[in-house]
Amino acid sequence: MFKNTCSFALVIAAAALLAGCNKYKIEPPIGFVEVSSNSYETRMKAQDDVGLRVHRFENVRGGTLGYWAADLVTKLGKRGYVLTNQQPARSKNGREGTRFDFDYTIPGTDDPKFYTVVLFVTDDYKFTLELAGDREHAKSYQARVAAIAGELKVRGCKAASKICGGPQPPKLSSPPPDPIPGLPEPPAPAATTTPSPNP
């Protein structure tokens, strides 16, 4: 009897330990299959080549949602991504995040794409939930982003956390893209002139 009780206790302890190792959790949404998964990244794919990825990064002291949101938009903007929408998001376990929708074109091509990323930040981790594919599919998939993000559980919040309960970032905008070596620079926007008043 004692032996069985100990064995049962060990099984429960092992299950709890394994559950504690899952820093995020998401099931494949309808229409997606899981291609690969590990403790840092899960990749999924739909039949029309729209990709879904959840990526976990280590956070650092002072890393807030506002800080990492500005960092994300700036870096993507310099790579040619144009921010078209920003709004709050929420995970399945009630964590506040921010959603960003981008348009972009692969450099040197006329191949328009969409890219949506939902950013969650906890004391221990940053999480990105990303959807990307041909722009013709943007409308149907972007309509599902809130529901997909609502199925993601993220962990890493400390008790009375100021990071997890922090404010939404201010409205952000994409910076001009950096020039790409070997490609002509995009034309500068036409200067606007104010017509002089009639004498």
Secondary structure as GFF3:
##gff-version 3
##sequence-region A 1 199
A	DSSP	alpha_helix	2	21	.	.	.	ID=ss1
A	DSSP	beta_strand	24	25	.	.	.	ID=ss2
A	DSSP	beta_strand	32	37	.	.	.	ID=ss3
A	DSSP	beta_strand	41	46	.	.	.	ID=ss4
A	DSSP	beta_strand	51	58	.	.	.	ID=ss5
A	DSSP	alpha_helix	65	78	.	.	.	ID=ss6
A	DSSP	beta_strand	82	90	.	.	.	ID=ss7
A	DSSP	beta_strand	96	105	.	.	.	ID=ss8
A	DSSP	beta_strand	112	121	.	.	.	ID=ss9
A	DSSP	beta_strand	125	134	.	.	.	ID=ss10
A	DSSP	three_ten_helix	135	137	.	.	.	ID=ss11
A	DSSP	alpha_helix	138	142	.	.	.	ID=ss12
A	DSSP	alpha_helix	145	149	.	.	.	ID=ss13
A	DSSP	beta_strand	153	154	.	.	.	ID=ss14
###
